[in-house]
Amino acid sequence: MLSKLGHIISLILVGAVLSGCAFVDEDLRDCETDYTMGYQLRLVTNMTTELKTQLSMEADVTVATALEAYLKDVFTDKAHDIDLSFYDVTGDSLRLHHEKHIMDASQSSYTLFIPVHKYMHVCVANLDQNGSLSLISDDRCHAASLHQQVADTVPPHSKGLFTARLPMDVQEGVDQHFDVRLYMANCASALVLDTLGCNLKDIQVYASGFATDFDVADSLYRFQYTPIVRTQKLNLDEKSPAQICFATVTFPSRTKTETKVVIESEDDDVNVEAGDAPWQFRIYSTLQDNSVTETQLSIFKPILASHLRVLKAKVYRDGSLIPGDPTVGVTVTLDWTPGLDHQVIL
């Protein structure tokens, strides 16, 4: 059973009253007060369960070890950087206070100098140097969004991305304690290939079907376009020469699917109707004669935030793939050429 999300930040505010501030007929926005804020990150994820379930064979130990190393900065309870915003809860929800800090720890505390006021507090952790992500339109609360750059192909996220939001009524002369639940906003997937008996010249893997934007205050994913996300080929030792593993880190996929009937062809290769699956792996196998075989693996089970999904497949001499999971749809195109579907750089 998958564990529930368990990313928790403890936020402690201790107020020191300044002279000249009162509640009677005054606008307290100019009444600034020192507050100490303590943050703690705790992580619960399905990564260990998924690795034990999908990579339980002795031959998979090398792959599991390499995948854990690749994901060490993704499924982690430590934040490198943290971005803190405090917004007005009325009018245009303008940002009233903004700070950035380097944590490099599971917990830390900061002293802020902010006015007594009602705020919507929004925070983002691990945004710096995290693939092609950026925080845009963050001068207003409900417009603030984590945005994936628009390009033909985009790099994977490099770190686990965490966000939180909390209404705060910061009062004068009152010691206050706020608990903020911090949720992981991205996820990871991996494709493990068995190439025994193949003599391929090259093989490249891409993934698609993931969100492009995340509205931080509303905790809402948006799908503005269909990014083709690059994967990283992991370094495996010589004990598993026939195994190849590709992994990537992205936003989640859509959660609703339209499932169609899967039909197997009479040929040796599998060629099925993929339907409208939430997300896909796209594999491009280059043969010795430089011809390319494209295989699309369509996964009907959505991938959610904080989750890892591992898929295994067998590669055949013509470059086609058959997945170990029979619920995954397969579409094979022999002698594939760029431009038939999406432009992919080979």
C-alpha positions in Angstrom: 0.0 0.0 0.0 1.3 3.4 -0.9 1.9 5.7 2.0 0.1 9.0 2.1 1.9 12.2 1.4 3.8 13.2 4.5 5.7 16.4 3.8 5.2 18.6 6.8 6.7 21.9 7.7 6.4 23.3 11.2 6.0 27.0 11.1 6.5 28.9 14.4 5.8 32.6 14.7 6.8 34.4 17.9 5.7 38.0 17.9 7.4 40.9 19.6 5.1 43.9 20.0 6.4 47.2 18.8 5.5 50.5 20.5 2.8 52.6 19.0 0.7 49.7 17.6 -2.8 49.1 18.7 -6.0 47.4 17.4 -8.3 50.3 17.9 -9.2 52.1 14.6 -5.8 51.7 13.1 -4.4 50.2 9.9 -1.9 47.6 11.2 -0.2 47.1 7.9 2.5 49.5 9.0 2.9 47.9 12.4 6.0 45.7 11.7 6.9 42.9 14.0 9.7 40.4 14.3 8.7 36.8 13.8 10.8 33.6 14.0 9.8 30.9 11.5 10.9 27.3 11.8 10.7 24.9 8.9 11.0 21.1 8.9 10.6 18.8 6.0 9.5 15.1 6.3 9.2 12.8 3.3 7.0 9.8 2.6 7.0 8.3 -0.9 6.4 5.0 -2.7 9.9 4.8 -4.1 11.1 1.9 -1.9 7.9 0.0 -2.5 8.1 0.5 -6.3 11.8 -0.5 -6.4 11.1 -3.7 -4.4 8.1 -4.6 -6.5 9.5 -3.9 -10.0 13.2 -4.6 -9.4 13.2 -7.6 -7.0 15.2 -10.0 -9.1 18.9 -10.5 -8.4 19.7 -9.3 -12.0 17.9 -6.0 -11.1 20.1 -5.1 -8.2 22.5 -3.0 -10.3 19.6 -1.1 -11.9 17.9 -0.5 -8.5 21.2 0.9 -7.1 21.7 3.2 -10.1 18.1 4.4 -9.9 18.3 5.2 -6.2 21.5 7.2 -6.9 19.8 9.2 -9.7 16.8 10.0 -7.5 18.7 10.9 -4.3 18.0 14.6 -4.8 14.4 14.0 -5.9 12.9 11.8 -3.1 14.6 13.6 -0.2 13.7 15.2 3.0 16.2 18.1 2.5 15.6 21.4 0.8 18.5 23.3 -0.8 16.6 26.6 -1.3 13.3 28.0 -0.2 11.2 30.9 -1.6 8.8 32.6 0.9 6.0 34.8 -0.2 3.3 36.6 1.9 0.3 37.9 0.0 -2.5 40.2 0.8 -5.8 38.4 1.0 -7.9 41.2 -0.4 -8.0 43.1 -3.7 -5.5 42.0 -6.3 -3.7 39.6 -3.7 -0.5 41.5 -4.1 2.7 40.2 -2.5 3.5 42.1 0.6 6.7 40.4 1.6 9.2 38.1 -0.1 12.4 36.3 1.0 14.7 33.6 -0.3 17.0 31.4 1.8 19.4 28.6 1.4 18.4 25.7 3.7 20.6 22.8 2.8 19.0 20.9 5.7 15.9 19.1 6.8 15.0 22.0 9.1 15.9 25.6 9.6 14.5 28.8 11.1 14.5 32.4 10.0 13.6 35.8 11.6 11.2 37.9 9.5 10.3 41.5 10.0 6.7 41.8 8.6 3.6 43.8 9.6 0.7 42.5 11.6 -1.7 41.5 8.9 -3.8 38.7 7.3 -1.7 36.8 4.7 -1.8 33.9 2.3 1.6 32.4 2.8 3.1 30.5 -0.2 6.4 28.7 -0.3 8.4 26.8 -2.9 11.4 24.6 -2.1 14.2 23.4 -4.5 13.4 25.7 -7.4 17.0 26.9 -8.1 18.7 25.1 -11.0 15.8 22.6 -11.3 15.7 21.7 -15.0 13.8 24.3 -17.1 11.4 25.3 -14.3 10.7 28.9 -13.3 8.4 30.7 -10.9 6.4 33.3 -13.0 3.7 35.9 -12.2 4.5 35.6 -8.5 3.8 39.2 -7.7 0.1 38.2 -7.2 -1.0 35.2 -5.2 -3.3 33.3 -7.5 -1.3 34.1 -10.6 1.9 32.6 -9.2 2.8 29.5 -11.3 5.7 27.0 -11.7 6.2 27.0 -15.4 7.9 24.5 -17.7 9.7 26.3 -20.5 8.3 25.8 -24.0 10.6 23.9 -26.4 10.6 20.9 -28.8 12.3 18.8 -26.0 12.8 19.8 -22.4 15.2 18.5 -19.8 13.9 16.6 -16.7 13.7 18.2 -13.3 16.8 17.7 -11.3 15.4 17.9 -7.8 12.3 17.2 -5.8 10.0 20.2 -5.9 7.9 21.1 -2.8 5.2 23.6 -2.3 2.9 24.8 0.4 0.2 27.4 1.0 -1.4 28.6 4.3 -3.7 31.4 5.4 -2.1 33.3 8.2 -3.7 35.8 10.6 -0.6 37.4 12.1 -1.8 39.2 15.3 -0.2 41.7 17.5 1.2 40.6 20.9 0.2 36.9 20.4 2.6 34.0 20.3 1.4 31.9 17.4 2.1 28.4 16.0 1.2 27.4 12.4 1.5 23.9 10.9 2.0 23.9 7.1 1.7 20.7 5.1 4.2 20.7 2.3 3.4 18.6 -0.8 5.8 17.3 -3.4 4.8 18.7 -6.8 6.8 16.4 -9.2 7.3 12.7 -9.8 9.7 10.3 -11.5 9.5 7.4 -14.0 12.0 4.9 -15.3 12.2 2.5 -18.2 14.3 -0.6 -17.8 15.2 -2.4 -21.1 16.4 -5.9 -21.8 18.5 -5.8 -25.0 19.9 -9.3 -24.9 20.2 -10.6 -28.4 20.0 -7.2 -30.0 22.7 -5.4 -32.0 21.4 -1.9 -32.0 23.5 1.1 -33.0 21.7 3.5 -30.6 18.6 3.8 -28.5 17.0 7.0 -27.1 14.0 7.4 -24.8 11.7 10.3 -24.3 8.5 10.8 -22.2 5.4 12.8 -22.7 2.0 13.5 -21.3 2.9 15.6 -18.3 1.7 18.9 -16.9 3.5 22.1 -18.0 2.4 24.5 -15.2 1.5 24.3 -11.5 -0.6 27.1 -9.8 1.0 27.2 -6.4 -1.7 28.9 -4.4 -4.5 26.8 -5.9 -2.5 23.6 -6.1 -3.7 23.1 -9.7 -1.8 21.5 -12.6 -2.2 22.9 -16.1 -1.5 21.3 -19.5 -0.7 24.2 -21.8 1.1 22.1 -24.4 2.6 18.6 -24.7 6.3 18.7 -23.8 8.6 16.0 -25.0 10.8 15.3 -21.9 14.3 13.9 -22.3 15.4 11.0 -20.1 18.8 10.2 -18.7 20.6 7.0 -19.4 21.9 5.7 -16.1 25.4 4.3 -15.7 25.2 0.5 -15.0 28.2 -1.7 -14.2 29.4 -4.6 -16.3 27.4 -7.1 -14.4 24.3 -6.3 -16.4 25.6 -5.7 -20.0 22.2 -6.4 -21.5 20.2 -4.0 -19.3 19.7 -0.4 -20.0 17.8 2.1 -17.7 16.5 5.5 -18.6 14.9 7.8 -16.0 13.3 11.2 -15.9 11.6 13.6 -13.4 8.5 15.6 -14.4 5.3 17.0 -13.3 2.5 14.4 -12.9 0.3 13.3 -15.8 -3.5 13.8 -16.2 -5.6 11.7 -13.8 -8.5 10.9 -16.1 -8.1 8.5 -19.1 -10.2 7.3 -22.0 -9.4 3.6 -22.3 -9.8 1.8 -25.6 -9.7 -1.9 -26.4 -6.2 -3.2 -26.9 -5.9 -5.4 -30.0 -2.8 -7.6 -30.7 -1.8 -8.1 -34.3 -1.2 -11.6 -35.9 2.4 -10.7 -36.5 5.3 -11.5 -34.1 5.4 -7.8 -33.2 2.8 -6.3 -31.0 0.9 -3.4 -32.4 -2.0 -2.2 -30.3 -4.4 0.7 -30.3 -3.0 3.0 -27.6 -6.1 5.1 -27.0 -5.9 8.2 -25.0 -3.4 7.2 -22.3 -2.3 9.9 -19.8 1.4 9.5 -20.5 3.9 7.7 -22.7 7.4 6.5 -23.2 8.7 7.0 -26.8 11.7 4.8 -27.7 13.8 5.3 -30.9 16.0 2.3 -31.8 18.6 2.9 -34.4 19.6 -0.3 -36.2 22.9 -1.1 -37.8 21.6 0.0 -41.3 20.7 3.4 -39.7 17.0 2.8 -40.0 15.0 3.8 -36.9 12.1 2.0 -35.2 9.8 4.0 -33.0 7.9 2.3 -30.2 5.3 4.2 -28.1 4.5 2.7 -24.8 1.2 4.2 -23.6 0.6 3.9 -19.8 -3.1 4.1 -18.8 -2.4 4.4 -15.0 -1.7 8.0 -14.2 1.5 9.0 -12.4 0.9 11.2 -9.4 3.0 13.7 -7.5 5.6 12.1 -5.1 5.3 8.7 -7.0 7.9 6.7 -8.9 6.8 4.4 -11.7 9.2 1.7 -13.1 8.4 -0.1 -16.3 10.3 -3.0 -17.8 10.4 -4.0 -21.5 12.1 -6.4 -23.9 13.8 -5.0 -27.0 13.8 -7.1 -30.2 16.2 -7.3 -33.1 14.0 -5.0 -35.2 14.1 -2.4 -32.5 10.6 -2.9 -31.3 9.6 -3.3 -27.6 7.2 -5.4 -25.7 6.5 -4.3 -22.1 6.3 -6.7 -19.2 3.1 -5.0 -18.1 0.2 -6.3 -20.3 -1.9 -3.2 -19.5 0.5 -1.0 -21.3 -0.4 -0.1 -24.9 2.2 -0.5 -27.6 2.5 1.1 -31.1 5.4 0.2 -33.3 6.5 2.1 -36.4 9.3 0.5 -38.5 11.5 2.7 -40.7 10.3 5.7 -38.7 11.4 9.1 -39.9 11.4 12.5 -38.0 8.3 14.5 -38.7 5.7 11.7 -38.7 4.5 12.8 -35.3 6.6 15.0 -33.0 10.0 16.3 -34.0 12.5 14.5 -31.8 16.3 15.2 -32.0 18.2 12.0 -32.7 
